């Protein structure tokens, strides 16, 4: 399968589940352990709770 936006591919542990991933830019989340150039794995959810880190897309 071709994906023109893919930076690279990696093997993940058995049972690991995520809906999508992206490379983090900026350091606005460094105080919760998310650093520049980290890879964030995201699971879609309709729920959120106090203390959770929420990711959103600007649509760019």
C-alpha positions in Angstrom: 0.0 0.0 0.0 1.4 3.4 -0.9 1.1 6.3 1.4 2.7 9.5 0.2 2.5 11.1 3.7 4.2 8.2 5.5 7.5 9.1 7.0 8.5 5.6 7.9 7.0 2.3 9.2 7.6 0.5 12.4 6.7 -2.8 14.1 4.5 -2.5 17.1 4.0 -4.9 20.0 1.3 -7.5 19.6 -2.1 -6.2 20.9 -1.0 -2.5 20.4 -3.8 -0.5 19.0 -4.0 3.1 17.7 -6.2 4.8 15.0 -3.4 7.0 13.8 0.0 8.5 14.7 1.8 11.7 14.1 5.2 13.3 14.8 5.0 16.0 17.5 6.1 19.5 16.6 6.7 22.1 19.3 7.2 21.8 23.0 3.9 23.0 24.4 3.2 19.6 26.0 6.7 19.1 27.5 5.3 19.3 31.1 3.3 16.1 30.5 6.2 14.3 28.9 5.4 14.9 25.2 8.5 16.3 23.5 9.4 17.7 20.1 9.8 14.9 17.5 8.0 12.3 19.7 5.6 10.0 17.8 2.1 10.2 19.3 -0.2 7.3 18.9 -3.9 8.3 19.0 -7.1 6.3 19.6 -10.3 7.9 18.6 -12.8 8.4 21.4 -16.1 10.3 22.0 -15.3 10.7 25.6 -12.8 12.8 27.5 -12.0 13.2 31.2 -10.2 15.6 33.5 -6.5 14.8 33.4 -6.5 13.2 29.9 -4.4 14.6 27.1 -6.6 15.4 24.1 -5.3 15.6 20.5 -7.0 17.5 17.7 -6.3 18.4 14.1 -6.4 21.8 12.5 -7.4 20.3 9.2 -4.2 21.4 7.4 
